Amino acid sequence: MVKLNAAALSTLGPSVSVPGYALDTLKCGIVHFGVGGFHRSHEAMYLDRWLNAGGSPDWAICGVGVLPFDARMGEVLAEQDHLYTLVTKAPSGEQQARVIGAVADYLFAPDSPQAVIDKLADPTTKIVSLTVTEGGYSVNNATGQFEASSADVQHDLQPGAVPRTVFGFVTEGLRRRRELGLAPFTVMSCDNMQGNGHVAQHAFTAFARLKDPELGEWVAQHVAFPNSMVDRITPVTTDQNKRDLLADFGIEDSWPVIAETFTQWVLEDHFTLGRPALEEVGVQVVADVEPYELMKLRLLNASHQALGYLGLLAGHQYVHEVCQQPLFVQFLLDYMAREAVPTLRPVPGIDLGDYSHELITRFASPAIQDTLARLIFDGSERIPKFLLPVVREQLASGGEVEHAALVVASWAAYVEAVSAGRFPALQDPRAGALTQAVQQEAGQPGAFLNLTEIFGDLGRNERFRAAYLAARDSLTVNGPLGALQALEHEKSRGQLKASM
């Protein structure tokens, strides 16, 4: 058994890959807000690849935690000399372990706000990257406007306030750089949203304008916000993962990361102060990210929402359990082919049919042990970004929406089941409003769609409302599996009529 730290690297066996670069030469050119499992399996992994390939040590990462639960990450990384183990698992069960050293420093903002600001203002900082979740940008899903009403945002808008939010810290860092005559760093979102760079630009510029109109205009004109598409299934680390790492590789790691072998990063080449040559280590650096991001959001992420609610209602716990059942697989493939793909542009170098089937293979891997509960976290932020754009475009073109309607209906049915005590409490910022809406459905069918902060005017669309009500009725009468069978039957009847 080896406790992971820098001194232990030379004692690890040949089955574990370790940094081939000198850890003591690293300098942090990137500051990252939101050091969770996905960041450590994705962006940090790519930087580690690049450093191992001989890339400049000036592009290591300084992680920043803003929320209370981020303190533990700082403690673990400090104990392990900022090292952690990434274990990737193939569907066959084959696994590889790799110690990542690209996160060279970590600051917990509530304890050291000035240190975070100083780091952001430092000339060596060239990129600020973000994984703050889809809801972390405070942009209203229905109106597209920045929402400044939260107590912490209001606090950060006050003159001279010590920042509490990512908006406050990043804006103060930019203000200091402007004051010092330094060029602004690039703000690089790595969250799952259509046009994540555009969303970040809108949110941070809006905050900066509220704080200082002149500063906001400077941010709008001079700060680069590249778009990106990121992909790697990364479940939450469990105690069993730690025990397995110890048993299989002899490493005692307080917070390893488990991920699938598949990984993809498509990045817009739009940076203020340069960037590492990530295209040398597998990142697709392109002029237009949109075809890739729409493919991923509307096929993978929207399918995750379908898996989550229907799978939980059917009594499953893990993603692979659902995707080993033909009825669920056919539902997902039909959603992708009949509803999502028609809304997509051609994607360079990718066959969308092959991509859809590859997703099923990835989902069905028992090696990952990805939970359905992880997929449905913050549903009121995810469904409007992943699924509802498909519905809107299909309605506009006269296309099918029945599969998406069943996903939304299963979401409502799950919220109803939570309120009845069948599942744990809802992990969603709008849990109260969601619960109230489903409780109203008993006397007012379709009340769930009246949540305009989620659905906007979509709830007033007669065709979608009818499809939703039919799906809700089918779930009530037939249960989740019966609802899938009924939808498959209706699809077959429609195909038969079309051929006559």
N, C-alpha and C positions, 0 to 999 in steps of 0.2 A: 504493500500500500504506500502511495506517495501523495502527500498533501501538495496540491498544486501551488507552485510559486516559481520565481525565476531560477532559484538555485536548484530546483528539482528537475528542470528541463533535461539536463544531461543524463538523468537517471531513468528517464522513460524509455520503454522498449521500442523496437523498430516498428511496431504496429501503430504507433502514435506519431503523427506529423507535428513538428514543433517549428517555431519561427526560425528562419534561416538568416535573419537580420539581427543586428545588435540593438537590443531593447533600449540601451542607455543612450543611443544616438537619436532617438525619435523626438521630433518636434511636432506640436499639434497645429496643423494648418486648417483643420476642420473642427468646428464645435458642433456637437450633436445634442439636440434636445429630445429626450425620450428614449433612454437606453433600455429597451426591453428585449424580449426574445427575438422578435423579428429583425430589429436592427443588428443584433449580434450574429444572426444567421445569414444576413444579407449584406448591407453596406459595409459593415466592419469586416466581414469575410472577404469581400472583393478587395478592400484596402490591404488586407493581410496577404492575399494573392499577389497584389501588385508589389508590395514591399518584398515579398519572397522572390519576385522576379527581378529584383534589382532597382525598384522604383525609389525615388527620393524619400529619405526619412522625414522630410519636412511635411508630409501629408498624413501624419497620424491623427488620431481622433481624441479630443477632449470631450467626454460625456458630461451632460448637465441634467440633473434631476430637479424638477420644480415642485412636484406633488409630494405629500408626506410619505407615501409608500415607496418613493424613489430613494429614500435614505438607506434602506437595506442594500440596494444595489451598490451604492457607494462603499458601504462597509465591506461587502463581499469582495469587491474588486480591490480595495485597499489591502485586504488580508492576503490576496493572491497575486500581488504585484501587478494588478490590472490584467491578469491572464484569465482565460476561461476556456473550457473545452466545447467544441462543436462536434456533435456526433450526427452524421448523416446516415439515413437508412433507406435502402432500396426496397422496392416491393418484394423482392426475393428474400429479404431479411438480412442481406449482406450490409455490414455497417463499417464506417470509417471514423476514426477519431482524430481530431486536429486541434491543437492548442493555438488560440488566436491571441496575438499581441498588439493588434492595431489600435486598441483603445488604451492610449498611453496615460490618460489622466481622467479624473472624474471630480466634478464639483456638485455639491448639494446646495442649490441656490438659497433655500431658506436659512441655512447656516452661514453661507458665504456670498451674499448678494454682490458685494463690491468686487470680489474675486471674479465672479462671472462677468460683470460689466467690464472689468479690466481686460479679461481675456477676449471679449468681443471687440474691444477697442484696439487690441494689440495688432500692429501691422502684420504679424505672422499669420493671423487668422484670415483666411481667404474664402472659406465656405462655411455657412451655418446650415446644417441639415436638420430635418424634422421627421420624427415619427410620433405625432401627438394624437393619433386616431382621427377618424373621419369627423368626429364632433368637436375636435380641438381647435377648429378655426373660427368658431362662433359665427358662422354664416347660416342664415335662415334657409332651410331647404326649399321653402315655398316661394320666398321673395328674392332670395339671393343676396340679401343685404346683411352687412355686418351688424351683429347684435352686441351692443356695449352695455347691456343692462346688468350683467353679473356684478356681484359685490367686488370681486377681485379686479375686474377690468375697470370698474368705476374708481377703485382705489388707485390703480396705476395711472389713471388719467389726471390725477391731482398734481399740481405743481410740486416738484421736489420729492415725490413719493418714491420710496424704496420699492422696486418692482416685486410683484408676486407672480405674474403670469409670463408666459413666453412672449406675449406681445410687448409687455413692459420691458423685459430684458433686451429683446432684439432691437426695439426702437431706441432704447437708451444707448445701446452699443453703436447704432448707426448715428445717433446724435453726436456722440463723442467723436466718432471718426470724422464726421462733417466739420466739427469744431476744430479738429486737429489738422484738417486739410488732407485726410487720407481717403483713398477711394473706398467705396462701400464693398463689403463682402457680398457674395452671392447667397441667396436664401433658396435652399434646395429641399422641396417637400418630397418625402418618400412615403406618403400616405395614399391609401386606395381611394382616389377620387378622380372623376373626369376633369382633366385640365388642372391637376393639383397645383401646378405652378401658377396658373391664373387665379385659382382660389386663394393661394397664399399671398399673391400680390394684392388682390382685392382686400383681404383681411388686414394685412400689415399696413398697407397704405391708408386704409380707412382709420385704423387705430392711430397711426402717426398724424393724420390730418386732424383728428379730434384732439390730440395732445398738443400739436403745434402745426398750424396750416402750412407754414413755409417748409418745415421739415417734411411734412407729408408730400408736398409737391416735389421736393428733392428725392425722396424715396421713389415716387412714381416715375421720375425721369432717369434715375441713375442706378437703381438696384436691379440686378438680374434675378429672375424667378423661373428657372428652367422647369419644364414639365418632365415627368418621368412615369414609367410603368414598372412596378416592382412585383415580383412573384416568387414566393417560396413558402410552402405550407410549413408552419412552425408552431406546433402545439405548446401549451403551457408546460413548463418543466415540473415534473412530479418528484416526490421522494423516491419512487421506484426507479425513475431515470437515474438518480444519483447512485442508488444501490447497484444498478446494472453497470454503470460506468466503472464503479469500483471493482465489481466482479469481472467484467470483461477486459478492462484495460489497466486496472490497478491504480486508478486516479481518484483521489478524494477531492471533489470539486463541489463547493457549496452552491453553485448556481450554473450548471452546464446548460447547453442549449441542444435540443433535439430537433432535427429538420429532415425533410425529404431530400433526396439527391438532386431533384430538379431545381434549377434556379434560373431566373431571367431578370434582367434589368435593362430597360430601354430608356435612354436618357437624351434629352434635347441638348445640343451643343450650344449653350447660351450661358456664359460665365463672365463675371466682371474681372476677376483677378487670376484667371487660369484655373486649371484643374489637373489632377493626376490623369495619366493616359490609360484610363480604365478600359478602353477598347482593346488594349493588349492582353487583358485577362478575362475577356468574355462579355463585357458590357457592350450592348449595341448603342452606339452614339449616333444619333440621327437628327435630321432637320425637323421632322414631324413625328411626334410621338402618338398623336391621336388615334390612328388605326389600331395600334398595339394596345393602348390603354382601354379603348372601347371593347376590344375583343376580350381582354382579361376581366374587366369589370362586369360585362354583360353575360359572359359565359361562365367564368370561374366563380366570381364573387356572388352573382345572383343565384347561381346553382347552389352555392353554400347556404343561402337563405332558404331555398327550397328544401334542401336536405335537413337543415336544422329543425324547423318547426314540424314538418311532416314526420321526420324520423323520430323526434321526441314523442309526438302524439302516438306514434305506432309502437312505442315502448323501447326504443333503442337508446344507446348511450354513446356509441362511437360512429364516426363517419363511415369506416370500412364496413360495418355491419349493414348499413343502409345500402351501400353501393355494391354489395354482393347479392342483392335481391333483384331479379330481372324486372319486376314491376316498377321499382324505383328507378332503375337504370333507364328503362324505356321512357319514363316520364321526363327524366333529365335530358335525354337525347332529343326527345320531341320538343321540349321547351327551347333547347338551343337551336335546333334546325328550323322549327316552324315560327318561332317568335323572336329570338335574339339575333340569329344570323341575318335575317332580312334587314335589320337596322344597321348593319356594319358595312364599312367600306372594305375593299380588298386590303389585305395585310401583306406587305412585301415578304415573300419567302415562306408564307404559311398557308397551308390548306386548312380552312376552318372546320371541315368535316373531320380531318385527321386530328386537329387540335381538340375537338369536342370529345372524341373517343380517348385521346390521351388523358384528358381530364378525368374520365371515368376510371382509367387505370390508376391514376394518382390517388383519387379519392378512395379506391378500393384497397389500397395497401394497408394490411394489418400491422405493418412494422411501425407506422407512425403513431397509432393510438390517439388520433385526433378526436376530441370530444365534440359532440353536437352543441353542448352548452357554450363552448368557445365561439362557435359560429354565430350564435344569436345575441351575443353581447351588444348592447346599444342598437337594437333593431331599428329604432326610429331614426337613427342616423344612417344606417346601412341600406335599408330597403329604398329610401328615396334616392340614393345615389347609384345603386346597382340595378334595381329592378324597375322602378317607376319610369325611368327614361325609355325603357323598352316599350312599356305600355303606351306611353304618349306617342311614340313614333308609329307603333302599330295601329293605334286608333286613327292617327292622321292619314295613314296609307290604306286603311281598310283591312289590315292584317289581323291575324288571330291574337287573342289575349287570354284565352281560357286557362292556359297553364299558369300564366302569371297571376291571374285572378285566384286560382287555387292556392298559390303561395301566400298571397295577402290574406285569404280566408283562413289558412292554417295558422298564420300569425295571430289573427284575432281569436281563433279557437284556442291557441296556446295561452294567450293572455287570460282568456276566460278560465282555462284550466288552472292557471296560477292563482287566480282570485278564489277558486274553489278549493285551494290547498293541495292540488295534485302534483304541483312542481314547486321548487324553491322560489323565493321572491324574485321578481323581475329585475334584471340588471339593466336599467334603461333610464336616461335622464327624464323621460316623459312617462314614467311608470304610472303615475297617478292619473294622468289624462287618458292613457291607453285603457286602464282598468275601468274608469268611469264610462268610456265610450262603449266598451263591450257589454257592460252592465245595462246600458241603455238599449242595446239591440233587442232585448226581449220584447219591448213594447214599440221599438222604432227600428225595424230591420235596416241595416246599412248605416247605422249611426257611427260605426267605426270609420267610415269614409268621410265623415264630416269633420275630421281633424285636419283643418286647413293648414296647420303648421307642418303637416306631413304630406298630405295629398294635394294641397292647393285647390285648384278647380277641378281636379281629376274626379273627385267624389261626385260631381254633378254630371259627369258624362253618363248618359243613359245606358250605353252599351257596356261600359265597364261595370257600372253599378249592377246591371242585370247579371253579368258573368260572376261578379263577386257574390251576389245573393244566391245564385244557383250553386256555387261552390260551397258556401256556408251551409246551405240546406243539405248538400250531399255529404259533407263531413258529419253533420248531426245525425243523419239517417243511416249512413253507410260506414262511418268511421274512416280513418285515413286510408287504409288499404282499399276499402270499398269505393272511396271517392276516386282513387287512382284508377281502379278498374272501370268505374263509370265513365271517366273521362276518356279512357282508352276505347271504350265501346262507342262513345259518341264520335270519336275521331274516325273509327272504322266505318260507322254508318255514313259519315260525311264523305269519306273517300268513295264509298260504294255509290252514293247518289251522284257524285261528280263523274263517275265512270259510265253512268247509264245514259 
